[in-house]
Amino acid sequence: MFTSEKELVEKLVEELQQKYGTQYIVRELRGGNNIADIACTKEINRQNIVFDEYFKAYYYIHEIYNKKKVNLDKLNILNSKNNKLFFKFLSELEELGYIKIDGNQVKSIKKVDAVTTNFIAIEAKLSDWRSGLEQANRYKRFANEVYVALSEEYISKVDKQLFKENNIGLISVSKESLKIQIKAKKNKVEKLDIQYYIVDRFLEQFYKNAKITIMD
């Protein structure tokens, strides 16, 4: 049916846009050592990129937000360069109204707004559903819903019980359309700091792709 995964991905994107009204889609979004074939969402609630580097998200979540109030002298940032950058970042967060800096004290006012409330990652495979399932499981660290998209003629070979047990959705893709065989349940992510960073990367890549499209 499809001669390549790239061809399957293009059909999947087309259907997500036309059938499901998904406006925000990025291909090949890197998350650590993994690359999700498609990352998408239907809504964007924060337009500006806050976490352009992972260490900012990590220290914000673990040192600022989770503790609510912290002494700057007790921030345990070993890398001196990152330490300077993070202090500058804290000033930016204060300007945005997320924290309050009073001398050496930092107080969390409110959590940084999420870019989206439902971030979706999809792993596309022509036939190798086991590999797709293994890779998709890793996306749970940052995605609220995770799916494997498979060429329609291989769907009958899938162990659907395994997908249900792992809460991984399954999408069947043909030349004509796509069909959601198993709907993934929306979950909280395993690592909020990773989601903040990855979703801001998503936002950055989406803006970049949009500019390229406009210029073309």
Summary of the structure (lengths in Angstrom):
residues: 216
radius of gyration: 19.6
end to end distance: 30.4
largest distance: 64.2
contacts: 663
relative contact order: 0.18
helix: 44%
strand: 23%
